[in-house]
Amino acid sequence: MYKIFMLIVLPLLAIAWIAYAIWMHKVREEEKKTGRPKSERLQKTRSEVTDWAKKMAQFEPPTRKKTEDRKQKTEDREKKQDEQIEPEKD
């Protein structure tokens, strides 16, 4: 029973793969002639990506603050913390 099944199914499977390969070849040839159709969604996405790329090209990273400014802020923060920690004297 198994041998009979395999003798029928394997040739059918081979024929199906050959037919699929021929069909895909025809589709590729047709696409080469006409080109792939572009959907509105694809065009919209491409334009959004292009706009984003232009926006990123114009982007300027923030400049680093000078170390003197940072030191001053750190000192101010420490003074505030010291004032909060020390109890009020009567």
PDB file with one MODEL, atoms N, CA, C and O in Angstrom:
MODEL        1
ATOM      1  N   MET A   1       0.826  -1.188   0.000  1.00  0.00           N
ATOM      2  CA  MET A   1       0.000   0.000   0.000  1.00  0.00           C
ATOM      3  C   MET A   1       0.880   1.264   0.000  1.00  0.00           C
ATOM      4  O   MET A   1       0.641   2.199  -0.765  1.00  0.00           O
ATOM      5  N   TYR A   2       1.903   1.272   0.875  1.00  0.00           N
ATOM      6  CA  TYR A   2       2.805   2.422   0.981  1.00  0.00           C
ATOM      7  C   TYR A   2       3.547   2.640  -0.339  1.00  0.00           C
ATOM      8  O   TYR A   2       3.719   3.778  -0.777  1.00  0.00           O
ATOM      9  N   LYS A   3       3.986   1.550  -0.969  1.00  0.00           N
ATOM     10  CA  LYS A   3       4.727   1.663  -2.232  1.00  0.00           C
ATOM     11  C   LYS A   3       3.843   2.272  -3.315  1.00  0.00           C
ATOM     12  O   LYS A   3       4.290   3.122  -4.086  1.00  0.00           O
ATOM     13  N   ILE A   4       2.612   1.842  -3.368  1.00  0.00           N
ATOM     14  CA  ILE A   4       1.696   2.371  -4.377  1.00  0.00           C
ATOM     15  C   ILE A   4       1.457   3.857  -4.131  1.00  0.00           C
ATOM     16  O   ILE A   4       1.462   4.658  -5.066  1.00  0.00           O
ATOM     17  N   PHE A   5       1.248   4.216  -2.872  1.00  0.00           N
ATOM     18  CA  PHE A   5       1.039   5.621  -2.503  1.00  0.00           C
ATOM     19  C   PHE A   5       2.237   6.472  -2.918  1.00  0.00           C
ATOM     20  O   PHE A   5       2.072   7.538  -3.512  1.00  0.00           O
ATOM     21  N   MET A   6       3.431   6.000  -2.606  1.00  0.00           N
ATOM     22  CA  MET A   6       4.643   6.759  -2.946  1.00  0.00           C
ATOM     23  C   MET A   6       4.855   6.829  -4.457  1.00  0.00           C
ATOM     24  O   MET A   6       5.334   7.844  -4.962  1.00  0.00           O
ATOM     25  N   LEU A   7       4.507   5.771  -5.183  1.00  0.00           N
ATOM     26  CA  LEU A   7       4.665   5.783  -6.639  1.00  0.00           C
ATOM     27  C   LEU A   7       3.719   6.796  -7.292  1.00  0.00           C
ATOM     28  O   LEU A   7       3.996   7.297  -8.381  1.00  0.00           O
ATOM     29  N   ILE A   8       2.627   7.087  -6.636  1.00  0.00           N
ATOM     30  CA  ILE A   8       1.689   8.073  -7.180  1.00  0.00           C
ATOM     31  C   ILE A   8       2.041   9.484  -6.711  1.00  0.00           C
ATOM     32  O   ILE A   8       2.038  10.420  -7.510  1.00  0.00           O
ATOM     33  N   VAL A   9       2.339   9.642  -5.435  1.00  0.00           N
ATOM     34  CA  VAL A   9       2.530  10.967  -4.844  1.00  0.00           C
ATOM     35  C   VAL A   9       3.840  11.617  -5.268  1.00  0.00           C
ATOM     36  O   VAL A   9       3.855  12.808  -5.578  1.00  0.00           O
ATOM     37  N   LEU A  10       4.920  10.883  -5.289  1.00  0.00           N
ATOM     38  CA  LEU A  10       6.219  11.492  -5.634  1.00  0.00           C
ATOM     39  C   LEU A  10       6.248  12.073  -7.046  1.00  0.00           C
ATOM     40  O   LEU A  10       6.722  13.197  -7.214  1.00  0.00           O
ATOM     41  N   PRO A  11       5.772  11.378  -8.054  1.00  0.00           N
ATOM     42  CA  PRO A  11       5.737  12.020  -9.388  1.00  0.00           C
ATOM     43  C   PRO A  11       4.823  13.248  -9.430  1.00  0.00           C
ATOM     44  O   PRO A  11       5.141  14.236 -10.091  1.00  0.00           O
ATOM     45  N   LEU A  12       3.680  13.184  -8.720  1.00  0.00           N
ATOM     46  CA  LEU A  12       2.796  14.355  -8.666  1.00  0.00           C
ATOM     47  C   LEU A  12       3.487  15.539  -8.004  1.00  0.00           C
ATOM     48  O   LEU A  12       3.364  16.676  -8.459  1.00  0.00           O
ATOM     49  N   LEU A  13       4.203  15.266  -6.943  1.00  0.00           N
ATOM     50  CA  LEU A  13       4.932  16.327  -6.252  1.00  0.00           C
ATOM     51  C   LEU A  13       6.003  16.933  -7.158  1.00  0.00           C
ATOM     52  O   LEU A  13       6.160  18.153  -7.198  1.00  0.00           O
ATOM     53  N   ALA A  14       6.722  16.112  -7.869  1.00  0.00           N
ATOM     54  CA  ALA A  14       7.748  16.603  -8.791  1.00  0.00           C
ATOM     55  C   ALA A  14       7.124  17.454  -9.891  1.00  0.00           C
ATOM     56  O   ALA A  14       7.668  18.499 -10.245  1.00  0.00           O
ATOM     57  N   ILE A  15       6.001  17.022 -10.428  1.00  0.00           N
ATOM     58  CA  ILE A  15       5.311  17.787 -11.472  1.00  0.00           C
ATOM     59  C   ILE A  15       4.840  19.129 -10.925  1.00  0.00           C
ATOM     60  O   ILE A  15       4.943  20.153 -11.600  1.00  0.00           O
ATOM     61  N   ALA A  16       4.325  19.120  -9.699  1.00  0.00           N
ATOM     62  CA  ALA A  16       3.861  20.371  -9.090  1.00  0.00           C
ATOM     63  C   ALA A  16       5.013  21.353  -8.910  1.00  0.00           C
ATOM     64  O   ALA A  16       4.846  22.541  -9.184  1.00  0.00           O
ATOM     65  N   TRP A  17       6.177  20.889  -8.457  1.00  0.00           N
ATOM     66  CA  TRP A  17       7.336  21.778  -8.276  1.00  0.00           C
ATOM     67  C   TRP A  17       7.806  22.338  -9.617  1.00  0.00           C
ATOM     68  O   TRP A  17       8.181  23.507  -9.704  1.00  0.00           O
ATOM     69  N   ILE A  18       7.787  21.515 -10.651  1.00  0.00           N
ATOM     70  CA  ILE A  18       8.197  21.981 -11.978  1.00  0.00           C
ATOM     71  C   ILE A  18       7.214  23.046 -12.481  1.00  0.00           C
ATOM     72  O   ILE A  18       7.626  24.069 -13.027  1.00  0.00           O
ATOM     73  N   ALA A  19       5.916  22.799 -12.292  1.00  0.00           N
ATOM     74  CA  ALA A  19       4.906  23.775 -12.718  1.00  0.00           C
ATOM     75  C   ALA A  19       5.065  25.087 -11.944  1.00  0.00           C
ATOM     76  O   ALA A  19       4.928  26.166 -12.520  1.00  0.00           O
ATOM     77  N   TYR A  20       5.352  25.000 -10.654  1.00  0.00           N
ATOM     78  CA  TYR A  20       5.559  26.198  -9.834  1.00  0.00           C
ATOM     79  C   TYR A  20       6.779  26.980 -10.316  1.00  0.00           C
ATOM     80  O   TYR A  20       6.735  28.208 -10.389  1.00  0.00           O
ATOM     81  N   ALA A  21       7.859  26.287 -10.643  1.00  0.00           N
ATOM     82  CA  ALA A  21       9.072  26.963 -11.118  1.00  0.00           C
ATOM     83  C   ALA A  21       8.801  27.671 -12.444  1.00  0.00           C
ATOM     84  O   ALA A  21       9.262  28.793 -12.653  1.00  0.00           O
ATOM     85  N   ILE A  22       8.068  27.032 -13.326  1.00  0.00           N
ATOM     86  CA  ILE A  22       7.745  27.655 -14.614  1.00  0.00           C
ATOM     87  C   ILE A  22       6.870  28.885 -14.395  1.00  0.00           C
ATOM     88  O   ILE A  22       7.097  29.927 -15.011  1.00  0.00           O
ATOM     89  N   TRP A  23       5.885  28.771 -13.531  1.00  0.00           N
ATOM     90  CA  TRP A  23       4.982  29.890 -13.258  1.00  0.00           C
ATOM     91  C   TRP A  23       5.751  31.076 -12.657  1.00  0.00           C
ATOM     92  O   TRP A  23       5.546  32.218 -13.067  1.00  0.00           O
ATOM     93  N   MET A  24       6.632  30.807 -11.687  1.00  0.00           N
ATOM     94  CA  MET A  24       7.428  31.887 -11.084  1.00  0.00           C
ATOM     95  C   MET A  24       8.349  32.540 -12.114  1.00  0.00           C
ATOM     96  O   MET A  24       8.567  33.750 -12.071  1.00  0.00           O
ATOM     97  N   HIS A  25       8.887  31.746 -13.034  1.00  0.00           N
ATOM     98  CA  HIS A  25       9.741  32.300 -14.082  1.00  0.00           C
ATOM     99  C   HIS A  25       8.942  33.270 -14.954  1.00  0.00           C
ATOM    100  O   HIS A  25       9.430  34.345 -15.304  1.00  0.00           O
ATOM    101  N   LYS A  26       7.720  32.888 -15.301  1.00  0.00           N
ATOM    102  CA  LYS A  26       6.863  33.765 -16.106  1.00  0.00           C
ATOM    103  C   LYS A  26       6.536  35.051 -15.356  1.00  0.00           C
ATOM    104  O   LYS A  26       6.535  36.132 -15.946  1.00  0.00           O
ATOM    105  N   VAL A  27       6.258  34.939 -14.060  1.00  0.00           N
ATOM    106  CA  VAL A  27       5.940  36.122 -13.248  1.00  0.00           C
ATOM    107  C   VAL A  27       7.134  37.068 -13.211  1.00  0.00           C
ATOM    108  O   VAL A  27       6.969  38.280 -13.349  1.00  0.00           O
ATOM    109  N   ARG A  28       8.337  36.523 -13.025  1.00  0.00           N
ATOM    110  CA  ARG A  28       9.546  37.366 -12.989  1.00  0.00           C
ATOM    111  C   ARG A  28       9.765  38.076 -14.324  1.00  0.00           C
ATOM    112  O   ARG A  28      10.107  39.257 -14.358  1.00  0.00           O
ATOM    113  N   GLU A  29       9.567  37.354 -15.408  1.00  0.00           N
ATOM    114  CA  GLU A  29       9.725  37.959 -16.736  1.00  0.00           C
ATOM    115  C   GLU A  29       8.720  39.089 -16.941  1.00  0.00           C
ATOM    116  O   GLU A  29       9.062  40.136 -17.490  1.00  0.00           O
ATOM    117  N   GLU A  30       7.489  38.879 -16.502  1.00  0.00           N
ATOM    118  CA  GLU A  30       6.460  39.901 -16.635  1.00  0.00           C
ATOM    119  C   GLU A  30       6.780  41.131 -15.783  1.00  0.00           C
ATOM    120  O   GLU A  30       6.551  42.263 -16.209  1.00  0.00           O
ATOM    121  N   GLU A  31       7.308  40.905 -14.587  1.00  0.00           N
ATOM    122  CA  GLU A  31       7.681  42.026 -13.718  1.00  0.00           C
ATOM    123  C   GLU A  31       8.844  42.823 -14.306  1.00  0.00           C
ATOM    124  O   GLU A  31       8.910  44.042 -14.145  1.00  0.00           O
ATOM    125  N   LYS A  32       9.752  42.139 -14.982  1.00  0.00           N
ATOM    126  CA  LYS A  32      10.860  42.858 -15.618  1.00  0.00           C
ATOM    127  C   LYS A  32      10.340  43.803 -16.700  1.00  0.00           C
ATOM    128  O   LYS A  32      10.866  44.900 -16.881  1.00  0.00           O
ATOM    129  N   LYS A  33       9.313  43.371 -17.409  1.00  0.00           N
ATOM    130  CA  LYS A  33       8.761  44.192 -18.495  1.00  0.00           C
ATOM    131  C   LYS A  33       7.960  45.374 -17.951  1.00  0.00           C
ATOM    132  O   LYS A  33       8.127  46.505 -18.409  1.00  0.00           O
ATOM    133  N   THR A  34       7.098  45.112 -16.981  1.00  0.00           N
ATOM    134  CA  THR A  34       6.189  46.161 -16.510  1.00  0.00           C
ATOM    135  C   THR A  34       6.638  46.811 -15.213  1.00  0.00           C
ATOM    136  O   THR A  34       6.245  47.946 -14.943  1.00  0.00           O
ATOM    137  N   GLY A  35       7.420  46.160 -14.424  1.00  0.00           N
ATOM    138  CA  GLY A  35       7.812  46.694 -13.126  1.00  0.00           C
ATOM    139  C   GLY A  35       6.770  46.329 -12.077  1.00  0.00           C
ATOM    140  O   GLY A  35       5.617  46.043 -12.401  1.00  0.00           O
ATOM    141  N   ARG A  36       7.179  46.342 -10.857  1.00  0.00           N
ATOM    142  CA  ARG A  36       6.259  46.003  -9.776  1.00  0.00           C
ATOM    143  C   ARG A  36       5.324  47.167  -9.496  1.00  0.00           C
ATOM    144  O   ARG A  36       5.748  48.322  -9.508  1.00  0.00           O
ATOM    145  N   PRO A  37       4.060  46.873  -9.244  1.00  0.00           N
ATOM    146  CA  PRO A  37       3.142  47.962  -8.894  1.00  0.00           C
ATOM    147  C   PRO A  37       3.460  48.486  -7.496  1.00  0.00           C
ATOM    148  O   PRO A  37       3.764  47.719  -6.582  1.00  0.00           O
ATOM    149  N   LYS A  38       3.382  49.809  -7.350  1.00  0.00           N
ATOM    150  CA  LYS A  38       3.678  50.426  -6.054  1.00  0.00           C
ATOM    151  C   LYS A  38       2.370  50.896  -5.432  1.00  0.00           C
ATOM    152  O   LYS A  38       1.612  51.645  -6.049  1.00  0.00           O
ATOM    153  N   SER A  39       2.119  50.461  -4.233  1.00  0.00           N
ATOM    154  CA  SER A  39       0.877  50.844  -3.563  1.00  0.00           C
ATOM    155  C   SER A  39       1.006  52.250  -2.977  1.00  0.00           C
ATOM    156  O   SER A  39       2.105  52.782  -2.820  1.00  0.00           O
ATOM    157  N   GLU A  40      -0.140  52.827  -2.662  1.00  0.00           N
ATOM    158  CA  GLU A  40      -0.145  54.162  -2.058  1.00  0.00           C
ATOM    159  C   GLU A  40       0.526  54.136  -0.689  1.00  0.00           C
ATOM    160  O   GLU A  40       1.222  55.075  -0.301  1.00  0.00           O
ATOM    161  N   ARG A  41       0.305  53.059   0.021  1.00  0.00           N
ATOM    162  CA  ARG A  41       0.893  52.934   1.362  1.00  0.00           C
ATOM    163  C   ARG A  41       2.414  52.916   1.290  1.00  0.00           C
ATOM    164  O   ARG A  41       3.091  53.548   2.101  1.00  0.00           O
ATOM    165  N   LEU A  42       2.949  52.178   0.304  1.00  0.00           N
ATOM    166  CA  LEU A  42       4.401  52.122   0.136  1.00  0.00           C
ATOM    167  C   LEU A  42       4.959  53.497  -0.224  1.00  0.00           C
ATOM    168  O   LEU A  42       5.984  53.911   0.318  1.00  0.00           O
ATOM    169  N   GLN A  43       4.299  54.199  -1.124  1.00  0.00           N
ATOM    170  CA  GLN A  43       4.763  55.531  -1.516  1.00  0.00           C
ATOM    171  C   GLN A  43       4.692  56.499  -0.336  1.00  0.00           C
ATOM    172  O   GLN A  43       5.583  57.329  -0.155  1.00  0.00           O
ATOM    173  N   LYS A  44       3.630  56.390   0.467  1.00  0.00           N
ATOM    174  CA  LYS A  44       3.492  57.259   1.633  1.00  0.00           C
ATOM    175  C   LYS A  44       4.609  56.989   2.638  1.00  0.00           C
ATOM    176  O   LYS A  44       5.198  57.918   3.192  1.00  0.00           O
ATOM    177  N   THR A  45       4.894  55.708   2.867  1.00  0.00           N
ATOM    178  CA  THR A  45       5.958  55.350   3.808  1.00  0.00           C
ATOM    179  C   THR A  45       7.305  55.853   3.314  1.00  0.00           C
ATOM    180  O   THR A  45       8.096  56.379   4.097  1.00  0.00           O
ATOM    181  N   ARG A  46       7.570  55.699   2.035  1.00  0.00           N
ATOM    182  CA  ARG A  46       8.835  56.179   1.477  1.00  0.00           C
ATOM    183  C   ARG A  46       8.976  57.689   1.634  1.00  0.00           C
ATOM    184  O   ARG A  46      10.054  58.184   1.964  1.00  0.00           O
ATOM    185  N   SER A  47       7.891  58.422   1.397  1.00  0.00           N
ATOM    186  CA  SER A  47       7.964  59.879   1.533  1.00  0.00           C
ATOM    187  C   SER A  47       8.172  60.265   3.001  1.00  0.00           C
ATOM    188  O   SER A  47       8.892  61.219   3.296  1.00  0.00           O
ATOM    189  N   GLU A  48       7.543  59.524   3.922  1.00  0.00           N
ATOM    190  CA  GLU A  48       7.746  59.809   5.349  1.00  0.00           C
ATOM    191  C   GLU A  48       9.189  59.559   5.753  1.00  0.00           C
ATOM    192  O   GLU A  48       9.769  60.336   6.512  1.00  0.00           O
ATOM    193  N   VAL A  49       9.768  58.481   5.249  1.00  0.00           N
ATOM    194  CA  VAL A  49      11.165  58.180   5.572  1.00  0.00           C
ATOM    195  C   VAL A  49      12.084  59.248   4.990  1.00  0.00           C
ATOM    196  O   VAL A  49      13.052  59.652   5.634  1.00  0.00           O
ATOM    197  N   THR A  50      11.790  59.700   3.793  1.00  0.00           N
ATOM    198  CA  THR A  50      12.598  60.757   3.173  1.00  0.00           C
ATOM    199  C   THR A  50      12.515  62.045   3.990  1.00  0.00           C
ATOM    200  O   THR A  50      13.526  62.707   4.225  1.00  0.00           O
ATOM    201  N   ASP A  51      11.294  62.398   4.421  1.00  0.00           N
ATOM    202  CA  ASP A  51      11.121  63.596   5.249  1.00  0.00           C
ATOM    203  C   ASP A  51      11.888  63.469   6.557  1.00  0.00           C
ATOM    204  O   ASP A  51      12.528  64.420   7.005  1.00  0.00           O
ATOM    205  N   TRP A  52      11.820  62.285   7.170  1.00  0.00           N
ATOM    206  CA  TRP A  52      12.534  62.048   8.434  1.00  0.00           C
ATOM    207  C   TRP A  52      14.035  62.177   8.224  1.00  0.00           C
ATOM    208  O   TRP A  52      14.732  62.761   9.054  1.00  0.00           O
ATOM    209  N   ALA A  53      14.540  61.632   7.112  1.00  0.00           N
ATOM    210  CA  ALA A  53      15.978  61.698   6.837  1.00  0.00           C
ATOM    211  C   ALA A  53      16.429  63.150   6.657  1.00  0.00           C
ATOM    212  O   ALA A  53      17.500  63.530   7.129  1.00  0.00           O
ATOM    213  N   LYS A  54      15.618  63.956   5.978  1.00  0.00           N
ATOM    214  CA  LYS A  54      15.954  65.379   5.805  1.00  0.00           C
ATOM    215  C   LYS A  54      15.962  66.089   7.160  1.00  0.00           C
ATOM    216  O   LYS A  54      16.836  66.908   7.444  1.00  0.00           O
ATOM    217  N   LYS A  55      14.980  65.760   7.978  1.00  0.00           N
ATOM    218  CA  LYS A  55      14.887  66.380   9.298  1.00  0.00           C
ATOM    219  C   LYS A  55      16.101  66.001  10.154  1.00  0.00           C
ATOM    220  O   LYS A  55      16.645  66.842  10.870  1.00  0.00           O
ATOM    221  N   MET A  56      16.519  64.749  10.081  1.00  0.00           N
ATOM    222  CA  MET A  56      17.674  64.304  10.857  1.00  0.00           C
ATOM    223  C   MET A  56      18.969  64.912  10.326  1.00  0.00           C
ATOM    224  O   MET A  56      19.911  65.121  11.090  1.00  0.00           O
ATOM    225  N   ALA A  57      19.025  65.195   9.030  1.00  0.00           N
ATOM    226  CA  ALA A  57      20.221  65.821   8.463  1.00  0.00           C
ATOM    227  C   ALA A  57      20.387  67.239   8.991  1.00  0.00           C
ATOM    228  O   ALA A  57      21.509  67.725   9.132  1.00  0.00           O
ATOM    229  N   GLN A  58      19.264  67.909   9.286  1.00  0.00           N
ATOM    230  CA  GLN A  58      19.315  69.274   9.795  1.00  0.00           C
ATOM    231  C   GLN A  58      19.478  69.326  11.308  1.00  0.00           C
ATOM    232  O   GLN A  58      19.694  70.396  11.877  1.00  0.00           O
ATOM    233  N   PHE A  59      19.376  68.177  11.956  1.00  0.00           N
ATOM    234  CA  PHE A  59      19.436  68.126  13.410  1.00  0.00           C
ATOM    235  C   PHE A  59      20.833  68.497  13.908  1.00  0.00           C
ATOM    236  O   PHE A  59      21.839  68.020  13.384  1.00  0.00           O
ATOM    237  N   GLU A  60      20.876  69.346  14.915  1.00  0.00           N
ATOM    238  CA  GLU A  60      22.141  69.697  15.542  1.00  0.00           C
ATOM    239  C   GLU A  60      22.079  69.229  16.989  1.00  0.00           C
ATOM    240  O   GLU A  60      21.158  69.593  17.720  1.00  0.00           O
ATOM    241  N   PRO A  61      23.045  68.429  17.404  1.00  0.00           N
ATOM    242  CA  PRO A  61      23.005  67.937  18.779  1.00  0.00           C
ATOM    243  C   PRO A  61      23.200  69.089  19.759  1.00  0.00           C
ATOM    244  O   PRO A  61      23.857  70.077  19.433  1.00  0.00           O
ATOM    245  N   PRO A  62      22.638  68.968  20.945  1.00  0.00           N
ATOM    246  CA  PRO A  62      22.800  70.037  21.926  1.00  0.00           C
ATOM    247  C   PRO A  62      24.268  70.159  22.338  1.00  0.00           C
ATOM    248  O   PRO A  62      25.000  69.172  22.412  1.00  0.00           O
ATOM    249  N   THR A  63      24.663  71.384  22.598  1.00  0.00           N
ATOM    250  CA  THR A  63      26.051  71.606  22.995  1.00  0.00           C
ATOM    251  C   THR A  63      26.222  71.257  24.468  1.00  0.00           C
ATOM    252  O   THR A  63      25.289  71.390  25.260  1.00  0.00           O
ATOM    253  N   ARG A  64      27.394  70.819  24.819  1.00  0.00           N
ATOM    254  CA  ARG A  64      27.670  70.466  26.205  1.00  0.00           C
ATOM    255  C   ARG A  64      27.857  71.741  27.016  1.00  0.00           C
ATOM    256  O   ARG A  64      28.403  72.735  26.536  1.00  0.00           O
ATOM    257  N   LYS A  65      27.403  71.685  28.224  1.00  0.00           N
ATOM    258  CA  LYS A  65      27.553  72.847  29.092  1.00  0.00           C
ATOM    259  C   LYS A  65      28.995  72.934  29.559  1.00  0.00           C
ATOM    260  O   LYS A  65      29.698  71.928  29.658  1.00  0.00           O
ATOM    261  N   LYS A  66      29.407  74.124  29.836  1.00  0.00           N
ATOM    262  CA  LYS A  66      30.775  74.328  30.294  1.00  0.00           C
ATOM    263  C   LYS A  66      30.942  73.726  31.681  1.00  0.00           C
ATOM    264  O   LYS A  66      29.995  73.655  32.464  1.00  0.00           O
ATOM    265  N   THR A  67      32.148  73.300  31.965  1.00  0.00           N
ATOM    266  CA  THR A  67      32.402  72.663  33.254  1.00  0.00           C
ATOM    267  C   THR A  67      32.218  73.641  34.410  1.00  0.00           C
ATOM    268  O   THR A  67      31.849  73.233  35.511  1.00  0.00           O
ATOM    269  N   GLU A  68      32.470  74.925  34.172  1.00  0.00           N
ATOM    270  CA  GLU A  68      32.294  75.915  35.237  1.00  0.00           C
ATOM    271  C   GLU A  68      30.830  75.994  35.656  1.00  0.00           C
ATOM    272  O   GLU A  68      30.517  76.082  36.844  1.00  0.00           O
ATOM    273  N   ASP A  69      29.939  75.961  34.668  1.00  0.00           N
ATOM    274  CA  ASP A  69      28.513  75.993  34.978  1.00  0.00           C
ATOM    275  C   ASP A  69      28.117  74.765  35.778  1.00  0.00           C
ATOM    276  O   ASP A  69      27.324  74.858  36.715  1.00  0.00           O
ATOM    277  N   ARG A  70      28.665  73.617  35.412  1.00  0.00           N
ATOM    278  CA  ARG A  70      28.343  72.388  36.132  1.00  0.00           C
ATOM    279  C   ARG A  70      28.856  72.447  37.571  1.00  0.00           C
ATOM    280  O   ARG A  70      28.167  72.042  38.507  1.00  0.00           O
ATOM    281  N   LYS A  71      30.067  72.955  37.728  1.00  0.00           N
ATOM    282  CA  LYS A  71      30.629  73.051  39.079  1.00  0.00           C
ATOM    283  C   LYS A  71      29.776  73.970  39.954  1.00  0.00           C
ATOM    284  O   LYS A  71      29.520  73.675  41.122  1.00  0.00           O
ATOM    285  N   GLN A  72      29.347  75.077  39.374  1.00  0.00           N
ATOM    286  CA  GLN A  72      28.524  76.030  40.120  1.00  0.00           C
ATOM    287  C   GLN A  72      27.199  75.394  40.525  1.00  0.00           C
ATOM    288  O   GLN A  72      26.750  75.562  41.659  1.00  0.00           O
ATOM    289  N   LYS A  73      26.590  74.687  39.633  1.00  0.00           N
ATOM    290  CA  LYS A  73      25.317  74.029  39.954  1.00  0.00           C
ATOM    291  C   LYS A  73      25.509  72.975  41.030  1.00  0.00           C
ATOM    292  O   LYS A  73      24.675  72.838  41.924  1.00  0.00           O
ATOM    293  N   THR A  74      26.598  72.235  40.948  1.00  0.00           N
ATOM    294  CA  THR A  74      26.873  71.211  41.959  1.00  0.00           C
ATOM    295  C   THR A  74      27.067  71.859  43.329  1.00  0.00           C
ATOM    296  O   THR A  74      26.550  71.370  44.334  1.00  0.00           O
ATOM    297  N   GLU A  75      27.810  72.953  43.362  1.00  0.00           N
ATOM    298  CA  GLU A  75      28.023  73.649  44.631  1.00  0.00           C
ATOM    299  C   GLU A  75      26.704  74.182  45.193  1.00  0.00           C
ATOM    300  O   GLU A  75      26.454  74.082  46.394  1.00  0.00           O
ATOM    301  N   ASP A  76      25.872  74.741  44.337  1.00  0.00           N
ATOM    302  CA  ASP A  76      24.570  75.253  44.775  1.00  0.00           C
ATOM    303  C   ASP A  76      23.714  74.119  45.337  1.00  0.00           C
ATOM    304  O   ASP A  76      23.047  74.289  46.358  1.00  0.00           O
ATOM    305  N   ARG A  77      23.733  72.971  44.677  1.00  0.00           N
ATOM    306  CA  ARG A  77      22.963  71.831  45.149  1.00  0.00           C
ATOM    307  C   ARG A  77      23.454  71.356  46.516  1.00  0.00           C
ATOM    308  O   ARG A  77      22.661  71.032  47.400  1.00  0.00           O
ATOM    309  N   GLU A  78      24.771  71.322  46.669  1.00  0.00           N
ATOM    310  CA  GLU A  78      25.341  70.878  47.950  1.00  0.00           C
ATOM    311  C   GLU A  78      24.982  71.845  49.069  1.00  0.00           C
ATOM    312  O   GLU A  78      24.691  71.415  50.186  1.00  0.00           O
ATOM    313  N   LYS A  79      24.998  73.143  48.787  1.00  0.00           N
ATOM    314  CA  LYS A  79      24.627  74.136  49.791  1.00  0.00           C
ATOM    315  C   LYS A  79      23.177  73.944  50.223  1.00  0.00           C
ATOM    316  O   LYS A  79      22.865  74.017  51.412  1.00  0.00           O
ATOM    317  N   LYS A  80      22.301  73.699  49.266  1.00  0.00           N
ATOM    318  CA  LYS A  80      20.893  73.490  49.595  1.00  0.00           C
ATOM    319  C   LYS A  80      20.720  72.242  50.451  1.00  0.00           C
ATOM    320  O   LYS A  80      19.943  72.243  51.405  1.00  0.00           O
ATOM    321  N   GLN A  81      21.432  71.195  50.115  1.00  0.00           N
ATOM    322  CA  GLN A  81      21.328  69.958  50.893  1.00  0.00           C
ATOM    323  C   GLN A  81      21.847  70.183  52.310  1.00  0.00           C
ATOM    324  O   GLN A  81      21.253  69.695  53.272  1.00  0.00           O
ATOM    325  N   ASP A  82      22.951  70.918  52.446  1.00  0.00           N
ATOM    326  CA  ASP A  82      23.501  71.200  53.769  1.00  0.00           C
ATOM    327  C   ASP A  82      22.516  72.018  54.599  1.00  0.00           C
ATOM    328  O   ASP A  82      22.355  71.777  55.795  1.00  0.00           O
ATOM    329  N   GLU A  83      21.866  72.977  53.965  1.00  0.00           N
ATOM    330  CA  GLU A  83      20.899  73.804  54.683  1.00  0.00           C
ATOM    331  C   GLU A  83      19.708  72.976  55.154  1.00  0.00           C
ATOM    332  O   GLU A  83      19.174  73.212  56.238  1.00  0.00           O
ATOM    333  N   GLN A  84      19.299  72.026  54.358  1.00  0.00           N
ATOM    334  CA  GLN A  84      18.155  71.178  54.716  1.00  0.00           C
ATOM    335  C   GLN A  84      18.532  70.201  55.828  1.00  0.00           C
ATOM    336  O   GLN A  84      17.700  69.893  56.682  1.00  0.00           O
ATOM    337  N   ILE A  85      19.732  69.725  55.831  1.00  0.00           N
ATOM    338  CA  ILE A  85      20.171  68.732  56.816  1.00  0.00           C
ATOM    339  C   ILE A  85      20.361  69.371  58.193  1.00  0.00           C
ATOM    340  O   ILE A  85      19.969  68.790  59.205  1.00  0.00           O
ATOM    341  N   GLU A  86      20.960  70.565  58.234  1.00  0.00           N
ATOM    342  CA  GLU A  86      21.236  71.212  59.527  1.00  0.00           C
ATOM    343  C   GLU A  86      19.920  71.631  60.197  1.00  0.00           C
ATOM    344  O   GLU A  86      19.075  72.267  59.567  1.00  0.00           O
ATOM    345  N   PRO A  87      19.755  71.275  61.461  1.00  0.00           N
ATOM    346  CA  PRO A  87      18.549  71.698  62.164  1.00  0.00           C
ATOM    347  C   PRO A  87      18.620  73.190  62.471  1.00  0.00           C
ATOM    348  O   PRO A  87      19.700  73.760  62.622  1.00  0.00           O
ATOM    349  N   GLU A  88      17.483  73.789  62.557  1.00  0.00           N
ATOM    350  CA  GLU A  88      17.431  75.219  62.861  1.00  0.00           C
ATOM    351  C   GLU A  88      17.787  75.446  64.328  1.00  0.00           C
ATOM    352  O   GLU A  88      17.309  74.733  65.210  1.00  0.00           O
ATOM    353  N   LYS A  89      18.605  76.417  64.568  1.00  0.00           N
ATOM    354  CA  LYS A  89      19.018  76.731  65.950  1.00  0.00           C
ATOM    355  C   LYS A  89      18.139  77.845  66.493  1.00  0.00           C
ATOM    356  O   LYS A  89      17.892  78.846  65.820  1.00  0.00           O
ATOM    357  N   ASP A  90      17.679  77.660  67.697  1.00  0.00           N
ATOM    358  CA  ASP A  90      16.848  78.698  68.336  1.00  0.00           C
ATOM    359  C   ASP A  90      17.656  79.606  69.176  1.00  0.00           C
ATOM    360  O   ASP A  90      17.116  80.531  69.782  1.00  0.00           O
TER     361      ASP A  90
ENDMDL
END
